[in-house]
Every structure is written in C-alpha cells, then in structure tokens.
Amino acid sequence: SANNAFCRMFGIIDQAYLIRNNISQYFSNPAEWEKIAARLIANEQLEKVEILFRRPDRSTWWGCFSANLFRNLKGEPYNIDIIISDTTKEKIAEEELNEANAALHANEEKYRNLVENSHDIIYTLTMRGRFSFVSPSWTLLLGHSTEEVLGEPFNAFVHPDDITICRKYFIDV
C-alpha cells in the first residue's frame, strides 16, 4: 500500500494501479531496484539514496529514498517500509549551481590568462595602499619581482616628483 502523497509523486491516480505493478517500473533505471533489493535483503538499511524515478507517463523526478526491510520471527522478509521525498527542485538548483561554478571557473581562467599575458601592468591595492597583486608584466617592465612588491606601499614605487600627484589622486578617488 501507499499513502496519497506517494501516489501523487508518482502520478498514480489509484492505489490499485500501484499494487498490480512491480516497483522497479517506477525507477528510471529498473535494474537499480534489483541492486536496492539486494542491499535490503543483506540487512542493509538504506538512508537518503538519491534516485531518479519515473512516472507512468514517462516523466522523471528526483527523490531521496530511504528503506528498511522488516523480517518475521523466522527471519523471512515480509515488509519494506519506504520513505521518499521529492528532491527535484534541490537537484535542479544543485545542477544550476554546478553550471554557474563551471562558468565562473571558465571566466576566472580567461581573466587569469588576460592578466598574465597582458603587456600592461595590472595591479590591485589594499585599502591602505599596499600592493595585493601585480601582474607578471610588472617584473618585465620595472624589474621588481612579485615578492619584492606584494605588501609594499604604492608610494615606495613612485618617483619622488610624482608622490604629491599620486596622493591627491588616491584621496580624490
């Protein structure tokens, strides 16, 4: 038997339909049920197994599947309690997050390639005016290694005649 929520999740109108069909048909991959049944028979309790389910109309949805096999006094299987929750929205959100992370990684890689191969000096400063990043072109054009520059104040690399202009610029920004 199954409750009404189970029938709704699986797109089943009445429990009679459910009872006359093998549970494996509700798995997107019916052979997966055989694996689950074997684990249950081996006395393994299943908790929160992610399964792609299939409705009679062939649409699919993701569910979190937990099951426990109960045995009679002789040790023979007699009942399986199954709890399924619909996790389709969470699965879609996870896939979208993975896609967004992949796109972000690709953009970071593109940015890194642009910065590392630029002939222009590219740098970032902390709020206190210290270098937090300098591109490889800094070393090529000015001769200072990255290690010499990072953490140092910007004005340490400015010609003394230009210090006043630079300070004014940073104050105005």
Disulfide bonds with the S-S distance in Angstrom:
none
